[in-house]
């Protein structure tokens, strides 16, 4: 009797345990959760910062009820900036973790590798990729050329041609602000600048020609290695040419060293625009020990309302993570919202339906209206995507100088000040 | 053309002096211990981050932070690099090199964890701001100070090695370790002293170039690569060779920058070192010892 009893108890516990396990892994816990992945080199501040932007978006979406009633789980993978590791992480997120969307906060090389890996996986593992970080034209062109294979790949960021537009705006703004007739142009020698150095066949000439097309003469031109640490010979050569301003088209090369060497060189009194890299990070002023005085650059830490989402985004990140993020972060914030908006539009979480919906969706992003073109890349140009350009002035205060209407609304009493005046403390 | 030549000569001195300061410590380790110090880059990292830590976390003033940093650097060199690793594995090259690389990575990762690049680490050691015109060249005064410091530091090291009794012992160990031992030299002590001495130039280097250099956790590797290139070109472990090599690299870099294309500065140096390696693997120095 006792033996039968204990057998029944064991059986009952077993059945209950099994049922419990089924319930635990069942719809209540896993199937209802939408997984989103984030791949980045977490030693690279751009990618490390942007993760907080993605996290904030996911938290907000979950708080507001999730996507089509399903909560979102954000998974992250550190690629350490290495292509094989990033590709392995991508496959892991899609195949093992079941991520329906993967954000790739990486440069061109890794994006190309992940794009191919994603295309191979797509027929069996339906998912969406979001390149939140890099602008190489070919990444988007592949979507047009072979839609069936690459339709899963989106880029809530600029592509090279829109980057041409963005850069032209910068040049026109600097021409206007410095009343320039001459300028010095430096372009870092990296894959992403290939089109700017050589031109984009049938679309754009080399960037140098575009600059000269705006009515300013390029009196000095140089290409620099991304690992270069010694800019003094370049700055000395620039000083000899006496241009009205310097434009440094960089992203990976050392913007801190450049600013430090510029500020102590013979070119110290020449106005300077730093395109990317560290200058878009919140700590740039501190990193340069104040040598960034007068530097004009793209920023997102200044509370300038490009859209109704910009300031809540900046304040949300600050309040929740005590962080000021660099300007690239906006795309990692937009990406989860794009999926939500597209899913809401499609009234489904089916990947094919979301892709179709993403192609039509138009929402308010952090950096302007968000809409994809035929290459699955953000459309650039106000009222669509734009960027805030600001100048570091006394005590590291960022004064918005472009777009002009945003500048007027943000700092009506302040404007661009030539570096000569700033150095004299005016 | 005369102007260009004059600018090239000025930059040869400025860049050459900087390369000398970067590579001097590496040459000392190579010359005395006969060790290819793959952990050399960490010395630069310790210099700036120890100083920043003392200033930021313990509110040290600039001078006291410098003194504290030198003490930390010495303790680190002896307590982390020399005694546990170099001394133990000096005869087992693969273990030695692996351990040195590991130490570098650990320090770099730690610096990145506590003070990532966005932390805005800044060492305020500007002595004089602005630039000075030397003929047609206009050079940051801080860079000229760094060049002068490099020359003085090297001169002090050379004098110490040539004129002092301790320097004589170091050179003796560098030339023939067995004979030096027979003559009563305490090799272990000489090695420890050489390790400490080797940390001085990179530490001074970071202090003087911090206002014009980027302070980031990964700053050690490119500086170590420069030191290696100069040391190979000069002849591993020979200070006289390193001095010549530094100014040759300085001349090459400035010539390429002002006559051809600044993009090619690094490439020109790499190709030159490669050619030297092929045709004169012992480098430009005649002697295999320290001097």
Interface residues (C-beta under 8 A of the other chain):
Chain A: X43 X45 X48 X49 X189 X222 X223 X224 X225 X227 X228 X229 X230 X232 X233 X234 X236 X237 X239 X240 X254 X256 X257 X260 X261 X264 X265 X266 X268 X278 X281 X282 X283 X284 X285 X286 X287 X288 X289 X291
Chain B: X7 X11 X14 X15 X112 X116 X117 X118 X119 X120 X121 X122 X123 X124 X126 X129 X130 X131 X133 X136 X137 X138 X139 X140 X141 X142 X143 X211 X212 X213 X214 X215 X216 X222 X253 X254 X257 X258 X261 X262 X263 X265 X266 X267
